[in-house]
Amino acid sequence: MSTAHEAARTDTDLRAEIELLVETATGRVVTVADLRAADGELDRAGVNSIGYINLMEVLEQRYDAVIDPEADPEHLYSVDSIARFVTARLARGGRA
């Protein structure tokens, strides 16, 4: 049984991991600092179309989580929206 503290730590860890994945997917053009300054919003942080494509590929490889940008664009809005999507995917039997 997990405590609220453990759940919060897990959410924080997942968010930090996603920030690093965004940084990697953008070739470090968008940094973790950029994301945090933009409140986690990918567009505001400067993620471009190639960065989004790379990010979707990384998310699929890392979490077995496929985001369809046409059907579910809200999942690619921010670090938090990606974290919610990944958490839901993992709850349904995805991998971490």
C-alpha positions in Angstrom: 0.0 0.0 0.0 1.5 3.4 -1.0 1.2 6.5 1.0 0.4 10.0 -0.4 4.0 10.9 0.0 5.1 7.9 -2.1 2.6 8.8 -4.7 3.7 12.4 -4.8 7.4 11.3 -5.1 6.5 9.0 -7.9 4.6 11.8 -9.7 7.6 14.1 -9.2 10.0 11.5 -10.5 7.8 10.8 -13.6 7.5 14.6 -14.3 11.3 15.0 -14.0 11.9 12.0 -16.3 9.5 13.5 -18.9 11.3 16.8 -18.7 14.6 15.0 -19.5 12.9 13.1 -22.3 11.7 16.4 -23.8 15.1 17.9 -23.5 16.6 14.9 -25.3 13.9 14.8 -28.0 14.6 18.4 -28.9 18.3 17.9 -29.1 18.7 20.0 -26.0 17.2 23.0 -27.7 14.6 23.1 -25.0 16.0 22.5 -21.6 14.5 21.4 -18.3 15.0 25.1 -17.2 13.0 26.2 -20.3 10.2 23.9 -19.5 10.0 25.0 -15.9 10.1 28.6 -16.9 7.1 27.9 -19.3 5.2 26.1 -16.5 5.8 22.8 -18.4 3.9 24.0 -21.5 5.8 22.5 -24.5 4.9 25.2 -27.1 5.8 28.1 -24.7 9.1 26.3 -24.0 9.9 26.2 -27.7 9.3 22.6 -28.7 9.0 22.6 -32.5 7.3 20.0 -34.8 10.5 17.9 -35.1 10.8 17.9 -31.3 7.2 16.7 -31.0 7.8 13.9 -33.4 10.9 12.8 -31.6 9.1 13.1 -28.3 6.3 10.9 -29.4 8.8 8.3 -30.6 10.7 8.4 -27.2 7.4 8.1 -25.3 6.4 5.1 -27.3 9.8 3.4 -26.8 10.1 4.3 -23.1 6.5 3.7 -21.9 4.9 1.8 -24.7 2.6 4.8 -24.8 1.4 6.0 -28.2 0.0 9.5 -28.4 -2.0 10.3 -31.5 -1.5 14.0 -32.0 -4.6 14.3 -34.2 -7.0 12.3 -32.0 -5.5 13.3 -28.6 -3.6 16.6 -29.0 -4.3 17.6 -25.3 -1.9 14.8 -24.2 1.0 16.7 -25.8 0.2 20.1 -24.3 2.5 20.0 -21.3 4.8 17.9 -19.1 1.9 17.4 -16.7 -0.5 16.2 -19.5 2.1 13.8 -20.7 2.6 12.5 -17.2 -1.1 12.0 -16.7 -1.2 10.1 -20.1 1.7 7.9 -19.1 0.3 7.2 -15.6 -3.0 6.1 -17.2 -1.1 4.0 -19.7 0.9 2.3 -17.0 -2.2 1.6 -15.0 -3.6 -0.2 -18.0 -0.5 -2.5 -18.2 2.0 -0.4 -20.1 5.7 -0.5 -19.1 7.9 1.9 -17.3 
